[in-house]
Amino acid sequence: MAILNMSSRLHIPSSVKETASEDGAVLLDVERGICFSLNFIGLKIWELLKKGYDQAQIVDTLQKDYSITREQLQDDVRQFMQELESSKLLVDDDQPEKGRFFRRLWGKRRSA
């Protein structure tokens, strides 16, 4: 199974904050009010994403720690990253960003 090349074009928006513990983490997009819960492996992937790792590097790193087939690991990491993207917790630099809530709000207000 081929792994998608999601490299440096993906980034974590600055509006996403995290609270981590030994069990995992909670991610919060403060601009959109969206919460996302991570287990400890999800947190490990999140930490690697913050360091700029791409999917292949994440799979390589996790494969050293877990006894799982490479194909299954690739599929799991791909699905997890797609879920982060669909939740807008991981965004594509190549996609034009629609106006954020506060930008839209302030753009509609005009002073007299």
C-alpha positions as CSV (number, residue, x, y, z in Angstrom):
1,M,0.0,0.0,0.0
2,A,1.4,3.4,-1.0
3,I,1.6,6.0,1.7
4,L,0.4,9.5,0.8
5,N,3.2,12.1,0.7
6,M,1.9,14.6,3.2
7,S,5.1,16.5,3.9
8,S,5.9,20.1,4.7
9,R,2.8,21.4,3.0
10,L,0.8,20.4,6.1
11,H,1.0,22.4,9.3
12,I,-0.8,22.8,12.6
13,P,-2.8,26.0,12.7
14,S,-1.7,28.5,15.4
15,S,-5.2,28.5,16.8
16,V,-4.9,24.8,17.9
17,K,-3.8,24.4,21.5
18,E,-3.2,21.2,23.4
19,T,-3.3,19.8,26.9
20,A,-1.3,16.6,27.3
21,S,-1.0,13.9,29.9
22,E,0.5,10.5,30.1
23,D,-2.8,9.0,28.7
24,G,-3.0,11.3,25.7
25,A,-4.1,14.8,24.9
26,V,-7.0,17.1,24.2
27,L,-6.6,19.5,21.2
28,L,-8.7,22.6,21.0
29,D,-9.1,24.9,18.1
30,V,-9.8,28.2,20.0
31,E,-11.1,30.0,16.9
32,R,-13.6,27.3,16.0
33,G,-14.3,25.9,19.5
34,I,-13.6,22.3,18.3
35,C,-12.2,19.7,20.8
36,F,-10.4,16.6,19.7
37,S,-9.2,13.8,22.0
38,L,-6.0,11.8,21.4
39,N,-4.9,8.5,23.0
40,F,-1.2,8.1,23.9
41,I,-0.3,6.9,20.4
42,G,-2.2,9.8,18.8
43,L,-0.3,12.1,21.1
44,K,3.0,10.6,19.9
45,I,2.0,11.2,16.3
46,W,0.9,14.7,17.1
47,E,4.3,15.4,18.8
48,L,6.1,14.1,15.7
49,L,3.9,16.3,13.5
50,K,4.8,19.3,15.6
51,K,8.5,18.5,14.9
52,G,7.8,18.5,11.1
53,Y,7.8,14.8,10.5
54,D,6.0,13.6,7.4
55,Q,3.9,10.4,7.2
56,A,6.8,8.2,6.2
57,Q,9.0,9.5,9.0
58,I,6.2,9.0,11.5
59,V,5.7,5.4,10.3
60,D,9.5,4.7,10.6
61,T,9.6,6.1,14.1
62,L,6.5,4.2,15.4
63,Q,7.7,1.0,13.7
64,K,10.7,1.0,16.1
65,D,8.4,1.0,19.1
66,Y,5.4,-1.2,18.1
67,S,5.1,-4.7,16.8
68,I,2.7,-4.1,14.0
69,T,3.0,-4.7,10.2
70,R,4.3,-1.7,8.3
71,E,1.2,-1.8,6.0
72,Q,-1.1,-1.6,9.0
73,L,0.9,1.2,10.6
74,Q,0.9,3.1,7.3
75,D,-2.9,2.8,7.0
76,D,-3.5,3.8,10.6
77,V,-1.2,6.9,10.4
78,R,-2.8,7.9,7.1
79,Q,-6.3,7.6,8.5
80,F,-5.3,9.5,11.6
81,M,-3.8,12.3,9.6
82,Q,-6.8,12.4,7.3
83,E,-9.1,12.8,10.4
84,L,-6.9,15.6,11.6
85,E,-7.2,17.3,8.2
86,S,-10.9,16.8,8.0
87,S,-11.2,18.4,11.5
88,K,-9.0,21.3,10.3
89,L,-6.4,20.5,13.0
90,L,-3.9,19.9,10.3
91,V,-4.1,22.1,7.2
92,D,-2.6,22.1,3.8
93,D,-0.5,25.1,2.8
94,D,-1.5,24.6,-0.8
95,Q,-5.2,25.0,-0.1
96,P,-6.5,28.6,0.1
97,E,-7.6,29.3,3.6
98,K,-11.1,30.6,4.0
99,G,-11.4,33.5,6.3
100,R,-11.3,32.7,9.9
101,F,-14.2,33.5,12.2
102,F,-12.6,36.6,13.8
103,R,-11.3,37.9,10.5
104,R,-14.8,37.6,9.0
105,L,-16.3,39.2,12.0
106,W,-14.0,42.2,12.0
107,G,-14.2,42.5,8.2
108,K,-18.0,43.0,8.5
109,R,-17.7,45.7,11.1
110,R,-17.1,49.2,9.6
111,S,-16.5,52.2,11.7
112,A,-18.3,55.4,10.8
